[in-house]
Amino acid sequence: MPPRHGPNTLRNYVSTHETIMEQFFREGFVESDALELVSAGNGVFLMQGVISCKGGLVCTVEKLMETVGAPDRDNPRIQTFRYSYNVSVAGMHNLFRYDNADHHGHEDSHHRHAFDPVTGAQMPGSPEWIGEARWPTLGEVLREMSDWYWDHQH
């Protein structure tokens, strides 16, 4: 099994993604998956779109993956180099976002932004540096969304 964010074949990446999404569909948390994975040219792949979940929760995904190692046109090895998972309540405010956009002053750029769900204001201490070791997978972000949903049901 490859490291969490290490290189992976495109087929294995897609298969793993589909398996995880199916688990969330079976649980009833994910209601629709409108993510698309396309070639952006020059060995770069783009995954982007929206995952809609219970309670109007939405995860907007943008991931850039590059081909690494020897080229294989049929099943290239890819690795994520840029990502953003933005979680919000549809028509309202952001709840949290993980990304590795340029943030300065840390050994790497992996961060978690937290927002007040009522006002949309960024919370004190946000963005929080999480580092590469705590960089979540998309499945882990969906699990955090699910936990937030069930914790905030009245």
C-alpha positions, 0 to 999 in steps of 0.5 A: 500500500502506498503512503497516504499522499505518495505516488499512486497509479491513476487506476488505483487512485480512482478505485480507492476514491470510488470505494471511499465515496461508496462507503459515504453513500451507503452511510447516507451522508454523501448525497451526490458526487460531482467531482471530475478528474481530467487531464490538464495537459503536460502530465498534470491531472485536475480533480475538481467539483462539489460533493453534496452531503446531508444538511446542506453541507458541501465540500468543494474540491480542487486537486492538482496531481502530477505524473511522477516517475517513468511515463505510462500513458495507460496508467501513470503514477500520479501525486498530489502537489496542490489541493484545497478542500473547502467545506461550507453550508450551501448558501451560507458560510464556510466551516473549514478548509484544508489547503496548501496554498502559499502560507509563509513561516512554516516548514511546509504549507499545509494549513486548516482554516476554521470559520464561524458557521454563523458569521463566516468570520475566520476563527482566532488562531486560523489558519492553523499549520497542520504540516504534511503529517496531518494533511488529510485525505479527502475521505478524512475531510468527509469524515470530519464533515460527517462528525460536524453534521451529527454533532450539530443536529438538534 
